[in-house]
Amino acid sequence: MVTTNMLTREEIIGLSWTQGEEEQESTVIRRLNPKGDNIIEVYDWNPPIGDLRFGPMNAVVKSQYGPSSFIDMVVDEDGIFHVLDSRRGRVFTYDPDCILLDVFGGLGHRKGLLRNPKAIELLDENILVLDSKNNSVTVYRLTEYGRNVQNAIRDYFSGHYDDSQNEWFSVLDENVSFEWANWGIGRVYYRNDEYKKSMDYFRIMRYPTDYSQSFKYYRKEVLEKYFGLLIFLLIVLIIGIKVLQKLLRKKGKHDR
């Protein structure tokens, strides 16, 4: 067990998963403190368990049915971790906050697919997967797009927030549908006390928790900015009402 912000292979433990009426066996990734408590914060989204949905038994190969079965993982120096699923032969990539960044691979005979994956390892930026049935190692190379995503995460967790935000903008230029880029940009705006801008990006992300937090501080900011003006207008209104009341009383006396 470790207490750092980086995961190790030993932190993969078993979890019982109930799917419909059948109880399946799945695995979940946890980061344990010395007490044995899981200290991974999953926010409002799904935990790092691989596939969340899978078809009915008669719609897929029986051996591939059920939740993901993680058998190996590897963590880079920035806390980004890649987990190998033996059930469907895919690799799931998560950032240190357990946000799913990418899923690739699969079972089959075509190039880039696997038959019986057994282990995963990193070599520089490349991901290597050992396939026992093919007696081979498949190498997955990082694209420029993937590099921008990882640089954005690396810069954020190392405290280079503005650089991280620029990287996320580059990611959006290549893939406007990548929602986590909006969340990353919103987090940087939030850290820089630019709450209105952070709200705009959290709204795109449809993440109510961070949006509500930004709105709370934005509302406080607006009230503080215009508090003096509001008090001045209130005083003017009170004085105006009193003057109007005096004028109406005087007019009533003249009418009599």
LOROMI-366152 format. One line per 2 residues: number of its first residue (from 1); for each residue y, z, x negated of N, C-alpha, C. Coordinates in nm, 3 decimals. Atoms other than C-alpha are relative to their C-alpha. Layout:
NUM> Y/Z/X/Y/Z/X/Y/Z/X ~ ...
END
This chain:
1> -0.119/0.000/-0.085/0.000/0.000/0.000/0.123/0.000/-0.088 ~ -0.123/0.010/0.077/0.349/-0.081/-0.119/0.118/0.039/0.086
3> -0.121/-0.036/-0.073/0.698/0.023/-0.024/0.113/-0.094/-0.031 ~ -0.104/0.097/0.030/0.888/-0.275/-0.160/0.018/-0.094/0.118
5> -0.025/0.093/-0.109/1.028/-0.556/0.055/-0.082/-0.127/-0.014 ~ 0.084/0.116/0.015/0.757/-0.797/-0.059/-0.144/0.036/0.038
7> 0.135/-0.024/-0.049/0.412/-0.831/0.095/-0.104/-0.038/-0.105 ~ 0.112/0.034/0.087/0.081/-0.840/-0.088/-0.120/-0.034/0.086
9> 0.120/0.038/-0.074/-0.261/-0.967/0.009/-0.065/0.120/0.068 ~ 0.067/-0.120/-0.054/-0.384/-0.612/0.066/0.061/0.047/0.131
11> -0.067/-0.046/-0.121/-0.142/-0.575/0.355/-0.046/-0.075/0.125 ~ 0.059/0.064/-0.118/-0.344/-0.801/0.582/-0.109/0.092/0.053
13> 0.102/-0.088/-0.057/-0.543/-0.578/0.817/-0.042/-0.054/0.136 ~ 0.053/0.051/-0.126/-0.751/-0.634/1.128/0.076/0.051/0.120
15> -0.063/-0.037/-0.126/-0.611/-0.629/1.480/-0.086/-0.051/0.115 ~ 0.074/0.045/-0.118/-0.790/-0.645/1.813/0.096/-0.072/0.093
17> -0.085/0.083/-0.084/-0.645/-0.921/2.031/-0.075/-0.031/0.128 ~ 0.065/0.030/-0.127/-0.726/-0.957/2.400/0.058/-0.129/0.056
19> -0.042/0.129/-0.055/-0.708/-1.314/2.531/-0.079/-0.023/0.128 ~ 0.068/0.013/-0.128/-0.786/-1.338/2.901/-0.095/0.116/0.018
21> 0.099/-0.105/-0.019/-1.104/-1.147/2.971/-0.083/0.023/-0.126 ~ 0.080/-0.014/0.121/-1.248/-1.195/2.624/0.081/0.068/-0.108
23> -0.066/-0.065/0.112/-1.163/-0.971/2.335/-0.035/-0.074/-0.127 ~ 0.020/0.076/0.121/-1.114/-1.175/2.021/0.042/0.085/-0.119
25> -0.042/-0.067/0.123/-1.070/-1.069/1.662/0.107/-0.084/-0.069 ~ -0.107/0.069/0.069/-0.741/-1.162/1.498/0.045/0.087/-0.116
27> -0.057/-0.080/0.107/-0.544/-1.043/1.200/0.151/-0.003/0.011 ~ -0.145/-0.009/-0.001/-0.186/-0.931/1.178/0.044/0.048/-0.137
29> -0.054/-0.041/0.129/0.030/-0.885/0.870/0.087/0.123/0.022 ~ -0.079/-0.122/-0.009/0.173/-0.541/0.820/0.045/0.043/-0.139
31> -0.049/-0.061/0.124/0.381/-0.371/0.554/-0.006/0.151/0.020 ~ 0.027/-0.142/-0.022/0.267/-0.012/0.518/0.076/0.087/-0.100
33> -0.063/-0.098/0.088/0.463/0.281/0.383/-0.107/0.102/-0.043 ~ 0.102/-0.096/0.047/0.288/0.575/0.207/-0.070/0.077/0.112
35> 0.063/-0.069/-0.112/0.219/0.733/0.548/-0.098/-0.087/0.076 ~ 0.087/0.091/-0.072/0.034/0.426/0.664/0.066/-0.061/0.121
37> -0.071/0.056/-0.114/0.303/0.327/0.916/0.043/-0.143/-0.032 ~ -0.046/0.137/0.016/0.386/-0.038/0.970/0.152/-0.002/0.007
39> -0.146/-0.003/0.004/0.751/-0.084/0.869/0.060/-0.140/0.011 ~ -0.055/0.133/-0.025/0.785/-0.455/0.941/0.079/0.004/0.129
41> -0.083/0.007/-0.119/1.070/-0.511/1.187/-0.013/-0.140/0.058 ~ 0.030/0.129/-0.059/0.976/-0.790/1.425/0.112/-0.049/0.092
43> -0.112/0.036/-0.087/1.307/-0.797/1.619/-0.051/-0.025/0.141 ~ 0.039/0.028/-0.137/1.267/-0.958/1.962/-0.098/-0.116/0.010
45> 0.090/0.114/-0.007/1.031/-1.240/1.866/-0.142/0.042/-0.035 ~ 0.143/-0.027/0.013/0.664/-1.271/1.799/-0.038/0.052/-0.138
47> 0.046/-0.052/0.129/0.478/-1.082/1.524/-0.069/-0.109/-0.080 ~ 0.063/0.102/0.085/0.328/-1.274/1.230/-0.152/0.000/0.015
49> 0.144/0.003/-0.028/-0.014/-1.343/1.378/-0.054/-0.142/0.006 ~ 0.046/0.137/-0.006/-0.035/-1.720/1.344/0.017/-0.059/0.138
51> -0.008/0.065/-0.131/-0.113/-1.915/1.661/0.017/0.104/0.111 ~ -0.024/-0.089/-0.113/0.020/-1.752/1.975/-0.076/-0.047/0.124
53> 0.072/0.055/-0.115/-0.155/-1.985/2.222/-0.107/-0.096/-0.051 ~ 0.105/0.096/0.032/-0.474/-2.187/2.216/-0.071/-0.035/0.130
55> 0.056/0.051/-0.124/-0.657/-2.394/2.475/-0.125/0.071/0.045 ~ 0.124/-0.060/-0.051/-0.953/-2.295/2.692/-0.120/-0.041/-0.084
57> 0.119/0.019/0.083/-1.299/-2.279/2.539/-0.053/-0.143/0.006 ~ 0.060/0.133/-0.012/-1.410/-2.618/2.675/0.094/-0.111/-0.045
59> -0.095/0.103/0.040/-1.102/-2.796/2.541/0.005/-0.018/-0.150 ~ -0.004/0.009/0.146/-1.158/-2.735/2.170/-0.139/0.026/-0.056
61> 0.125/-0.033/0.067/-1.439/-2.708/1.919/-0.019/0.151/0.003 ~ 0.023/-0.143/-0.018/-1.601/-2.369/1.976/0.036/0.081/-0.123
63> -0.028/-0.075/0.123/-1.570/-2.266/1.611/0.149/0.015/-0.026 ~ -0.144/-0.006/0.020/-1.194/-2.331/1.631/0.071/0.076/0.112
65> -0.061/-0.072/-0.111/-1.138/-2.131/1.949/0.034/0.143/-0.039 ~ -0.040/-0.139/0.022/-0.953/-1.801/1.939/0.126/0.011/-0.084
67> -0.123/-0.022/0.078/-0.656/-1.649/1.759/-0.022/-0.032/-0.148 ~ 0.009/0.031/0.143/-0.578/-1.728/1.397/-0.076/0.109/-0.074
69> 0.076/-0.093/0.083/-0.805/-1.566/1.140/0.049/-0.013/-0.144 ~ -0.057/0.007/0.134/-0.609/-1.498/0.822/-0.101/0.050/-0.104
71> 0.096/-0.039/0.104/-0.825/-1.488/0.510/0.066/0.019/-0.136 ~ -0.066/-0.014/0.130/-0.572/-1.508/0.225/0.148/-0.024/0.018
73> -0.144/0.022/-0.005/-0.202/-1.500/0.155/0.056/0.006/-0.140 ~ -0.069/-0.004/0.128/0.042/-1.545/-0.128/0.148/0.019/0.028
75> -0.142/-0.034/-0.019/0.397/-1.414/-0.168/0.078/-0.047/-0.121 ~ -0.081/0.040/0.114/0.669/-1.568/-0.379/0.096/0.112/-0.038
77> -0.086/-0.106/0.053/0.930/-1.372/-0.574/0.114/0.036/0.094 ~ -0.107/-0.027/-0.095/1.175/-1.391/-0.282/-0.051/0.065/0.128
79> 0.055/-0.064/-0.118/0.940/-1.234/-0.029/-0.046/-0.096/0.107 ~ 0.052/0.098/-0.094/0.854/-1.559/0.149/-0.152/-0.006/-0.019
81> 0.145/-0.005/0.015/0.481/-1.548/0.224/-0.069/-0.108/0.082 ~ 0.081/0.107/-0.060/0.223/-1.814/0.308/-0.138/0.057/0.029
83> 0.126/-0.060/-0.044/-0.085/-1.714/0.504/-0.096/-0.111/0.043 ~ 0.101/0.102/-0.028/-0.406/-1.918/0.529/-0.087/0.041/0.118
85> 0.084/-0.022/-0.118/-0.585/-1.943/0.864/-0.128/-0.079/-0.014 ~ 0.128/0.069/0.017/-0.954/-2.024/0.827/-0.048/-0.065/0.129
87> 0.052/0.052/-0.127/-1.008/-2.093/1.198/0.041/-0.144/0.025 ~ -0.048/0.136/-0.021/-0.792/-2.404/1.220/0.055/-0.063/-0.128
89> -0.033/0.058/0.127/-0.724/-2.459/0.850/0.147/-0.025/-0.025 ~ -0.144/0.023/0.016/-0.349/-2.423/0.866/0.063/0.113/-0.082
91> -0.078/-0.098/0.078/-0.091/-2.245/0.652/0.125/0.034/0.079 ~ -0.119/-0.050/-0.069/0.177/-2.032/0.819/0.093/0.060/-0.104
93> -0.100/-0.050/0.095/0.496/-1.966/0.623/0.102/0.085/0.072 ~ -0.094/-0.095/-0.061/0.713/-1.664/0.706/0.103/0.044/-0.104
95> -0.099/-0.057/0.091/1.033/-1.528/0.560/-0.017/0.152/-0.004 ~ 0.020/-0.145/0.010/1.071/-1.155/0.463/0.020/0.075/0.132
97> -0.017/-0.062/-0.131/1.178/-1.079/0.823/-0.109/-0.043/0.098 ~ 0.113/0.046/-0.082/0.852/-1.234/0.951/0.039/-0.109/0.099
99> -0.037/0.116/-0.081/1.030/-1.536/1.097/-0.086/-0.118/-0.043 ~ 0.085/0.114/0.031/0.797/-1.833/1.118/0.087/-0.119/-0.041
101> -0.079/0.111/0.053/0.943/-2.111/0.903/-0.073/-0.134/0.012 ~ 0.072/0.126/0.004/0.668/-2.370/0.893/-0.148/0.022/0.024
103> 0.145/0.002/-0.017/0.309/-2.453/0.986/-0.048/-0.137/-0.044 ~ 0.049/0.130/0.047/0.115/-2.726/0.807/-0.147/0.011/-0.035
105> 0.143/0.005/0.029/-0.236/-2.836/0.721/-0.080/-0.028/0.126 ~ 0.089/0.024/-0.112/-0.529/-2.843/0.961/-0.138/-0.040/-0.047
107> 0.137/0.038/0.032/-0.897/-2.927/0.975/-0.021/-0.149/0.027 ~ 0.027/0.142/-0.017/-1.015/-3.285/0.930/-0.035/-0.066/-0.131
109> 0.041/0.076/0.117/-1.103/-3.560/0.687/0.114/-0.083/-0.059 ~ -0.112/0.080/0.051/-0.764/-3.725/0.645/0.070/0.072/-0.114
111> -0.074/-0.055/0.111/-0.535/-3.674/0.348/0.090/0.114/0.047 ~ -0.082/-0.115/-0.036/-0.365/-3.333/0.361/-0.070/0.099/0.091
113> 0.076/-0.091/-0.085/-0.630/-3.181/0.590/-0.113/0.064/-0.079 ~ 0.102/-0.080/0.069/-0.902/-2.933/0.498/-0.128/0.004/0.081
115> 0.128/-0.014/-0.070/-1.266/-2.875/0.585/-0.044/0.146/0.008 ~ 0.038/-0.141/-0.001/-1.335/-2.515/0.483/0.090/0.076/-0.099
117> -0.095/-0.066/0.091/-1.026/-2.347/0.334/-0.043/0.143/-0.031 ~ 0.047/-0.132/0.042/-1.100/-2.033/0.133/0.107/0.084/-0.069
119> -0.099/-0.078/0.076/-0.798/-1.933/-0.078/0.128/-0.080/-0.012 ~ -0.132/0.062/0.013/-0.429/-2.003/-0.125/0.070/0.060/-0.121
121> -0.072/-0.047/0.119/-0.209/-1.980/-0.434/0.127/-0.083/-0.017 ~ -0.124/0.070/0.032/0.137/-2.079/-0.560/-0.004/-0.048/-0.143
123> -0.022/0.052/0.135/0.209/-2.299/-0.860/0.140/-0.059/-0.001 ~ -0.141/0.036/-0.009/0.586/-2.321/-0.908/0.039/-0.009/0.148
125> -0.036/0.017/-0.141/0.708/-2.464/-0.574/-0.116/-0.051/0.084 ~ 0.113/0.061/-0.071/0.370/-2.606/-0.481/-0.095/0.106/0.056
127> 0.099/-0.088/-0.062/0.116/-2.445/-0.249/-0.137/-0.064/-0.016 ~ 0.134/0.050/0.027/-0.248/-2.484/-0.349/-0.100/0.069/0.093
129> 0.103/-0.054/-0.090/-0.536/-2.440/-0.104/-0.137/-0.046/-0.049 ~ 0.136/0.030/0.044/-0.897/-2.419/-0.220/-0.087/-0.032/0.121
131> 0.089/0.045/-0.107/-1.143/-2.610/0.001/-0.143/0.001/-0.054 ~ 0.135/-0.016/0.054/-1.504/-2.500/-0.057/-0.093/-0.113/0.041
133> 0.089/0.107/-0.045/-1.664/-2.779/0.145/0.029/-0.131/-0.072 ~ -0.036/0.121/0.074/-1.472/-3.056/-0.031/-0.006/0.019/-0.151
135> -0.003/-0.033/0.143/-1.496/-2.878/-0.368/0.129/-0.053/-0.064 ~ -0.128/0.055/0.046/-1.128/-2.954/-0.412/0.112/0.100/0.023
137> -0.122/-0.077/-0.021/-0.780/-2.807/-0.428/0.105/-0.096/0.056 ~ -0.105/0.082/-0.062/-0.519/-2.955/-0.192/0.136/0.057/-0.039
139> -0.132/-0.041/0.045/-0.162/-2.944/-0.321/0.104/-0.044/0.103 ~ -0.110/0.028/-0.092/0.126/-2.921/-0.072/0.131/0.017/-0.076
141> -0.124/-0.002/0.077/0.459/-3.008/-0.230/0.119/0.028/0.089 ~ -0.120/-0.038/-0.074/0.794/-2.866/-0.120/0.096/-0.118/0.007
143> -0.098/0.107/-0.018/1.036/-3.123/0.026/0.141/0.054/-0.023 ~ -0.140/-0.041/0.017/1.413/-3.118/-0.019/0.046/0.084/0.120
145> -0.032/-0.077/-0.120/1.445/-2.995/0.338/-0.056/0.142/-0.010 ~ 0.061/-0.132/0.016/1.202/-2.710/0.272/0.069/0.081/-0.107
147> -0.072/-0.070/0.109/1.387/-2.628/-0.048/0.132/0.057/0.051 ~ -0.125/-0.051/-0.057/1.714/-2.593/0.146/-0.025/0.124/0.084
149> 0.034/-0.117/-0.082/1.546/-2.354/0.389/-0.027/0.121/-0.088 ~ 0.034/-0.112/0.087/1.404/-2.140/0.111/0.121/0.048/-0.081
151> -0.121/-0.040/0.071/1.733/-2.143/-0.082/0.091/0.083/0.090 ~ -0.083/-0.075/-0.095/1.916/-2.024/0.230/-0.053/0.143/0.015
153> 0.061/-0.132/-0.013/1.671/-1.735/0.268/0.018/0.079/-0.129 ~ -0.013/-0.066/0.130/1.678/-1.653/-0.104/0.144/0.051/-0.020
155> -0.139/-0.040/0.018/2.060/-1.645/-0.112/0.038/0.115/0.093 ~ -0.035/-0.107/-0.095/2.080/-1.427/0.199/-0.054/0.134/-0.046
157> 0.061/-0.127/0.038/1.839/-1.161/0.077/0.044/0.049/-0.137 ~ -0.055/-0.044/0.129/2.001/-1.157/-0.268/0.148/0.032/0.010
159> -0.138/-0.039/-0.021/2.343/-1.093/-0.116/0.101/-0.112/-0.015 ~ -0.091/0.114/0.012/2.492/-1.443/-0.164/0.014/-0.065/0.139
161> -0.002/0.038/-0.141/2.580/-1.478/0.203/0.070/-0.134/0.024 ~ -0.070/0.126/-0.021/2.831/-1.763/0.181/-0.085/-0.119/-0.047
163> 0.089/0.106/0.048/2.589/-1.971/-0.028/-0.113/-0.022/0.100 ~ 0.107/0.011/-0.099/2.318/-1.895/0.227/0.048/-0.079/0.121
165> -0.054/0.069/-0.117/2.541/-2.015/0.509/0.015/-0.150/-0.027 ~ -0.013/0.142/0.035/2.615/-2.342/0.328/-0.135/-0.070/0.000
167> 0.134/0.057/-0.001/2.243/-2.398/0.281/-0.049/-0.022/0.143 ~ 0.042/0.014/-0.140/2.182/-2.339/0.652/0.071/-0.118/0.065
169> -0.070/0.117/-0.053/2.449/-2.596/0.736/-0.068/-0.128/-0.047 ~ 0.072/0.117/0.052/2.263/-2.843/0.513/-0.131/-0.021/0.077
171> 0.123/0.009/-0.079/1.942/-2.764/0.701/0.028/-0.060/0.137 ~ -0.035/0.053/-0.133/2.113/-2.833/1.035/0.036/-0.147/-0.006
173> -0.031/0.142/0.015/2.240/-3.165/0.902/-0.127/-0.084/0.001 ~ 0.127/0.073/0.004/1.877/-3.266/0.848/-0.083/0.021/0.126
175> 0.082/-0.031/-0.118/1.726/-3.097/1.153/0.080/0.090/0.093 ~ -0.087/-0.076/-0.090/1.962/-2.992/1.431/-0.081/0.090/0.094
177> 0.084/-0.078/-0.091/1.666/-2.847/1.625/-0.055/0.127/-0.063 ~ 0.054/-0.119/0.067/1.586/-2.580/1.366/0.086/0.122/0.040
179> -0.080/-0.107/-0.059/1.704/-2.277/1.564/0.031/0.112/-0.098 ~ -0.021/-0.112/0.091/1.663/-2.025/1.283/0.121/-0.022/-0.092
181> -0.120/0.028/0.080/1.941/-2.203/1.091/0.123/0.054/0.072 ~ -0.112/-0.054/-0.077/2.179/-2.110/1.373/0.005/0.152/-0.010
183> 0.004/-0.145/0.013/2.063/-1.751/1.352/0.048/0.043/-0.138 ~ -0.044/-0.032/0.136/2.111/-1.750/0.974/0.150/-0.013/-0.016
185> -0.145/0.019/0.006/2.465/-1.888/1.009/0.070/0.111/0.077 ~ -0.060/-0.106/-0.081/2.540/-1.637/1.283/-0.002/0.134/-0.071
187> 0.010/-0.127/0.073/2.421/-1.347/1.066/0.107/0.010/-0.109 ~ -0.103/-0.001/0.105/2.658/-1.448/0.785/0.138/0.021/0.062
189> -0.128/-0.021/-0.069/2.953/-1.475/1.025/0.013/0.146/0.043 ~ -0.003/-0.141/-0.043/2.860/-1.132/1.159/0.031/0.092/-0.116
191> -0.025/-0.082/0.119/2.853/-0.982/0.809/0.144/-0.014/-0.049 ~ -0.139/0.024/0.041/3.196/-1.137/0.743/0.100/0.041/0.107
193> -0.085/-0.049/-0.110/3.334/-0.975/1.062/0.062/-0.113/0.081 ~ -0.047/0.111/-0.083/3.381/-1.315/1.226/-0.088/-0.004/0.125
195> 0.090/-0.026/-0.112/3.230/-1.199/1.552/-0.001/-0.113/0.102 ~ -0.005/0.109/-0.098/3.350/-1.483/1.776/-0.087/-0.116/-0.046
197> 0.082/0.109/0.053/3.189/-1.744/1.549/-0.148/0.037/0.002 ~ 0.140/-0.042/-0.001/2.871/-1.541/1.520/-0.057/-0.007/0.142
199> 0.044/0.011/-0.139/2.852/-1.527/1.902/-0.038/-0.143/0.035 ~ 0.026/0.141/-0.031/2.866/-1.906/1.919/-0.138/-0.042/-0.051
201> 0.129/0.040/0.057/2.562/-1.942/1.691/-0.115/0.081/0.058 ~ 0.106/-0.077/-0.064/2.364/-1.657/1.845/-0.027/-0.052/0.141
203> 0.020/0.058/-0.133/2.421/-1.824/2.183/-0.091/-0.122/-0.010 ~ 0.088/0.116/0.020/2.261/-2.144/2.051/-0.143/0.046/-0.022
205> 0.132/-0.054/0.032/1.973/-1.936/1.919/-0.065/0.066/0.121 ~ 0.049/-0.071/-0.119/1.940/-1.765/2.260/-0.063/0.134/-0.038
207> 0.049/-0.131/0.043/1.899/-1.429/2.090/0.097/0.106/0.051 ~ -0.096/-0.087/-0.067/2.061/-1.170/2.320/0.037/0.126/-0.078
209> -0.030/-0.125/0.070/2.037/-0.866/2.090/0.117/-0.015/-0.095 ~ -0.109/0.022/0.094/2.256/-1.001/1.811/0.125/-0.050/0.070
211> -0.117/0.048/-0.075/2.482/-1.179/2.061/0.075/0.118/0.062 ~ -0.061/-0.117/-0.062/2.545/-0.852/2.245/0.072/0.086/-0.103
213> -0.063/-0.079/0.107/2.619/-0.673/1.917/0.130/-0.065/-0.045 ~ -0.121/0.071/0.040/2.868/-0.941/1.814/0.106/0.010/0.108
215> -0.094/-0.008/-0.110/3.027/-0.934/2.159/0.067/0.137/0.006 ~ -0.056/-0.135/-0.002/3.073/-0.557/2.139/0.113/0.014/-0.101
217> -0.103/-0.012/0.102/3.267/-0.582/1.814/0.114/-0.098/0.024 ~ -0.106/0.096/-0.032/3.457/-0.892/1.927/0.092/0.057/0.108
219> -0.079/-0.062/-0.106/3.569/-0.709/2.241/0.088/0.111/-0.056 ~ -0.078/-0.105/0.064/3.679/-0.413/2.031/0.114/-0.059/-0.083
221> -0.101/0.068/0.083/3.866/-0.649/1.797/0.115/-0.052/0.087 ~ -0.103/0.053/-0.090/4.051/-0.813/2.088/0.083/0.112/0.059
223> -0.074/-0.113/-0.057/4.143/-0.479/2.243/0.096/0.060/-0.102 ~ -0.086/-0.055/0.104/4.279/-0.350/1.913/0.117/-0.093/-0.031
225> -0.103/0.097/0.032/4.474/-0.670/1.856/0.110/-0.002/0.105 ~ -0.096/0.012/-0.108/4.640/-0.671/2.196/0.032/0.132/0.068
227> -0.022/-0.130/-0.063/4.648/-0.298/2.267/0.150/0.030/0.012 ~ -0.144/-0.025/-0.004/5.018/-0.266/2.175/0.069/-0.083/0.105
229> -0.061/0.087/-0.102/5.110/-0.563/2.391/-0.035/0.046/0.140 ~ 0.041/-0.048/-0.132/4.909/-0.425/2.683/0.078/0.125/0.040
231> -0.077/-0.121/-0.029/5.083/-0.088/2.656/0.144/-0.036/0.034 ~ -0.137/0.044/-0.026/5.424/-0.262/2.639/0.012/-0.060/0.139
233> -0.003/0.063/-0.132/5.346/-0.471/2.947/-0.019/0.104/0.110 ~ 0.021/-0.106/-0.099/5.222/-0.161/3.129/0.127/0.081/0.021
235> -0.126/-0.074/-0.011/5.544/0.025/3.050/0.104/-0.082/0.077 ~ -0.093/0.089/-0.070/5.752/-0.274/3.163/-0.032/-0.005/0.148
237> 0.041/0.005/-0.141/5.549/-0.290/3.484/0.039/0.128/0.073 ~ -0.034/-0.128/-0.063/5.600/0.081/3.555/0.150/0.010/0.022
239> -0.147/-0.003/-0.013/5.974/0.057/3.487/0.045/-0.096/0.110 ~ -0.036/0.098/-0.103/5.995/-0.255/3.704/-0.026/0.052/0.139
241> 0.034/-0.055/-0.131/5.821/-0.080/3.991/0.101/0.108/0.041 ~ -0.097/-0.105/-0.030/6.055/0.220/3.967/0.136/-0.059/0.036
243> -0.128/0.065/-0.030/6.365/-0.006/3.958/-0.005/-0.065/0.137 ~ 0.014/0.064/-0.130/6.233/-0.201/4.255/0.002/0.102/0.112
245> -0.001/-0.105/-0.101/6.173/0.122/4.446/0.142/0.052/0.026 ~ -0.139/-0.045/-0.016/6.532/0.237/4.380/0.083/-0.101/0.077
247> -0.075/0.105/-0.070/6.670/-0.098/4.493/-0.034/-0.004/0.148 ~ 0.042/0.001/-0.140/6.464/-0.083/4.810/0.057/0.119/0.076
249> -0.059/-0.119/-0.067/6.586/0.272/4.884/0.149/-0.022/0.027 ~ -0.145/0.026/-0.019/6.950/0.168/4.832/0.021/-0.099/0.113
251> -0.013/0.098/-0.105/6.902/-0.132/5.055/-0.026/0.061/0.136 ~ 0.031/-0.066/-0.127/6.751/0.091/5.324/0.118/0.083/0.048
253> -0.118/-0.081/-0.038/7.056/0.320/5.317/0.111/-0.090/0.053 ~ -0.107/0.093/-0.046/7.297/0.023/5.349/-0.033/-0.057/0.135
255> 0.038/0.056/-0.129/7.100/-0.113/5.643/0.027/0.096/0.114 ~ -0.029/-0.097/-0.102/7.148/0.211/5.832/0.151/0.010/0.026
END
